[in-house]
Each structure stands twice: as structure tokens, then as C-alpha cells.
Amino acid sequence: MLIISIAVILLIVVRSFSRSFEKHGADKVVEKITISKNRIRAKESFEYELQIQNVKLLILPIINAIISIPYSFSYEVNNKKVGKKELVNDITKTIKITTSLLSYQQVRQKFTVTAMERGFFEIKTMISAQDFLGLKSISLLSGHSDKVIVHPIAINYLFMNYDANSIQGEQLVRRWSNPDPIFYSGVREYTERDSLKDIDWKASAKQNTLLVKKYDTTSDESFMYFAMTHRSNRYENDYHTFVEDMISSIAYMMEDNQRNSIAYAFNTNLSMRNNMNKFHLPALGSHHLMEQLDTLACATIIPDYTPVSYLSDKIDLIDKKCTLIFYYYSLEEDDVRLLNQLMKMGYMVKVLIHRESDAHVLPQIETLLFKGGDYHA
């Protein structure tokens, strides 16, 4: 009889505690999540810090924090990579932290997170608490999301020139004044005013002296970069690599334009994450550069519609004083017709192509082969 009485009393105490825990367990619990940077470069790191504070007398015996980070991210705690506590699927890594909070106590957990590739990502955090026996669970934080934009690495890729292609007609009589970021006509001796990035290392080695590239120039006041692909391209083996190399190349071009005070913009028929689908006009400034890098980060590898449909829809927005630089994975007949039409309309058009078989289909337009992979030191 005594045992039954004790059991009943314990049951009443447990139920009373569970009800109190359910009702007041989340009271005066302070959660704070801090991310040091929400914009970084690929391969760069940022700090993620989770802080939970129990500002009351009631003990929180079990705290579960579940942090979902993108699959391509890696993370470290105290400069040590952690893998034992993570659950992995194809999209995210789930980091689970279990701890407890006594009265008026706090816990702090800090991670160093590294983004391995460009993109628009979210880090989601959920925090819950359980009573001693695990009978009741309450949510302390649900659905919290931190957005992180990872900009592409800017790479100065090499381009292969085709001498058979040249600017024709009215383009020949233009006055050249501004440095062209892609085409160069030769080399000259290095001076103290030159940038190290412009050194032609192969020519320098042959001549046994430092030589820099002598760039062609253009009278146009701005550049517009267009990334153009077709839906059928995404089934090719090297298509994904091409898109990533293309975006890294455009990032470098735009940053170079920014340094040289030449207006620039990036546009593409690729679909976008984070509602970044809008047409950009050439401009300058740190805010503009940030916006353009955000767009590059959010570009996917799947086109929304064909290059011809995209350009036909946007052509009225393009200023004829602007140099148009197109990156194409492959050229179709409609693309060739439209590019030639743009030339006849008076636009300055330059094309970077991926397939060597497309190298000579645009005899009226300056064309270079863009393979990615190799880049300037």
C-alpha cells in the first residue's frame, strides 16, 4: 500500500512538473543567433554563433538545437573539423547540439563555417527543450533562417584568339580610347605604373624581361556581359564546369571595369534564385558591384528561355554606345542570325564561345574561344 501511495505521489509530482514545464518552460529563455557576414566569397569563412540564456529559476534539463547548413558548406569548432554530430542528406547537413541549462545559466556555441561554392543559401535553426523524463517537449525557436550569399571567385581566364575574325564595316572607324578587358594586340615592356596582373609571363620568359599585355581599346563607355545557354546544354558533360568558369570570368571582368572606372552590367537567360531576375544597366560604384556579384551568385545552371527570346525581349533596353560581350556554350542558327543582326544595327558585339566548331560561324564579329581551366597568374 505504501509503495502504491509513493507511486501515486510521484506520478502527481511528475505530471505537475510536466504541466509547469509545458506552460512556463519557454518563459524568459533568450536565444540569439549571430552570423558575422552574410556575403562572402566562395572558399571564404564566416562565424556562426548560437547563444541560449535561461533567465529564470526553472531548470531546462535537455536543450536540443538543430542547425541545418547547406551540404556544400564545411564547419569547424575551435579550429577542428566536426563530423560526428552531423546528419547528412543531399541538400543539407544537420548539426545537433544537446545540452542543459540550470537556473540563470547560458550556453554559447560558435562555429567557423566555410562556403565551398557560390550560390544563395539558408542556414536554418530550430531549438527545443525537454523535461527530465522526456515526456514534454516545447519549442524555443522554430523556423529561424539566416540567408547567406556566396559570391563567385573572380578568375582572369585565358582566351584563345582566332585571327580570321575581325571587326568589319563601321566598327573599323571607331575611335579607340578605353582599355578592353578581353582583347589585346601585343606586348610592351613593364613600367612601374603597370599592374602585375597584366604581365604576360610566357612572353616575358622568352624575352628574359618583364612584358605586359597591350590591350585593345574601345570608345564605348560601358560593357554588358551576357551569359547565354540553351536548355539542351545542361545534358553535356562539361556544361556545369563551363557555367561556373564563365561566372568566375565575368566576376573578374566586372571588378576590372570597376577599378578602371568603366561602367558595366551582367545579364543572363539563366534562371535566378532569391528573385534576382531583373535586367541590369551599366553603372559604377561599390553598391552596383555588390548587386552584380549577388546576381552572379544567384544564377542557376538552367535557362529560363532561349537566348534569342531573351535578347529579343531586352534589345530596346540596350544602349548602342555599350560594348556587348556574349558568353555562349554553343551557338545555334538563331543565335548567329541575331548576333549578326545586332552588328548591322550598330552594336559593338564580341563573342566568347566554348565549342571550337563554332569558332568561324561569325566572320563579321570578334570571337574568342573560352574553355576555362587555364588562367593568368
Protein Blocks (a to p, Z undefined) as FASTA:
>chain_A
ZZmmmmmmmmmmmmmmmmmmmmmmmgoiacddddfbfcdcehiacdddddddddbfbdcf
bacddddddfkbccdeehiacfklpccdfkbccddddddddehiacddddddddfbgcdd
ddddddddddfkomaccdfbghiacddddddddddddddddfkbccehjllmpccfbacf
kbccbdcdddfkbcfklpcfklmmmnopacdddddddfbfbdcddddddfklmmpfklmm
mmmmmmmmmmmmmmmmmmnopacddddfbdcehhlaccddddedjklmmmmmmmmmmpcf
bdfbdfklmmmmmmmmpcfkbccddddfbdcfklmmmmmmmmmnopacddddfblklmmm
mmmbccdddeehiacZZ
